[in-house]
Amino acid sequence: MAQYCKLLGRRIEVQYRAGDIFLPATGTLVADSGKSIFLEEHFEQHGQVKSFRWEIPYPFIIRLEESVTPPANPRDAAQRELGEAPSETRKAPLKNRPEEA
């Protein structure tokens, strides 16, 4: 039976064991197989939004609770720094652009 199915789709914080150390993880709970949970996190890398998904087996979970911090939207954060509205699109300048003759 899936122990954490009531938290599906919610942002959670997990502390889990990896060998002899405890690691924290925060992400959206996207699946619960009954033996493992699956977290997903979105991030921006080189101007592209990517996602990372990982599996944590039940026996390795030390602590699991719903997160009180909202997820950070990588594109919205960058636009707020530039003083733009999140709905606006911004074109990045091209680097190493050859000069026109």
Secondary structure, DSSP 8 states (H G I E B T S, - for coil): --SSGGGTTSEEEEEEEETTEEEEEEEEEEEE-SSEEEEEEEEEETTEEEEEEEEEEGGGEEEEEE--S----HHHHHHHHTT--TTS------SS-----
